[in-house]
Amino acid sequence: MDKTETYIKMSDCPEMQEGWQPSVGDWFLHDWHGTTKMGKEAEDKIWPEKEKWERIECLVYKPSISDFISITEEDGTTGVYTSSELLKNRHIWLPTQSQLQEMVLKETKLEPWRLNVVFMDWQQNEFDYDEHGSPRWKHGPYHTMEQLWLAFVMKEKYNKAWNGEKWIKQS
């Protein structure tokens, strides 16, 4: 699972976040700012270490009581939180490769083998060559399979490409 800053940045877009229906097994970045009820500015002054406020977590349990969920943090500790506070206000969903593939399968209604062919064609079209004849990405670069599949999903569903900082509409 890609937990890099680049993938977090790529995933933090309305196209991905607005459609998220939290499910067991989902990974997300949780920003704990505001949980002390003191406000982000005061929290940052008292506890300036940013990494203490943001954690990558996995949703491991969603009970029938809809407002409470259990999560496991990267370090293996678990906790129970209200889902409305945790998931709706302080998260960036980090879709897995299989979730990204499922999105584009639903959109295109292709069989998985055919999707693979379309994906490979897209990859080939994403390359051009530098002055030395070496292949390079037109957009990106993409360093993990999640980044690569997210770029493919964004192209197929929204006609957008990653410029290294944000998603841009393709002409």
C-alpha positions, 0 to 999 in steps of 0.5 A: 500500500502506497503511503507516500506523500506523493500518493497522499497528495494525488489522492487528495482531490474531490474526484476521489474523496467525494465518492468514498463510501468507507468500508472495512479495509480502507486506508486513509490519512487522518489529521487529528487537528481539532480533536482537543477542541482548542483549535488548530493554531493553538494545537500547533503552538503547543505540539508543533511536531506535525507527524504527531497530528497525521497518521495513516490508518486502516478501517478494521471494523464497522459495527452496526451502530453506525456512528462508531468505528474501530481503526488500527494505526500504522504502529498496530494500536487500535481505537474506537472513534465516532465515524462522523467526526473521524471519516467525514472531517479529518480524512484523505482516503488512500485507495488501494490498487484493487479499489482503483481497478474496480472503479475503472471496471465499473466505469468502462464495463470492460472484462478484466482482461480487456481492461488490462489491454486498455491500461497497457495502451494508456501506459504506452501513450504516456511515454515520450522520449528525451533528447537522448532517446530514453523513454520518460513519462509525459505526466507523473512520474509514477513510482508505485502501482497505486500512483500508476492506477490512480493516474489511469483512473483519473484519465479514464473517468475525468480526463485529467493528468497529474503534473507533479503537483495537481490534476489538470484537465487534458485537452 
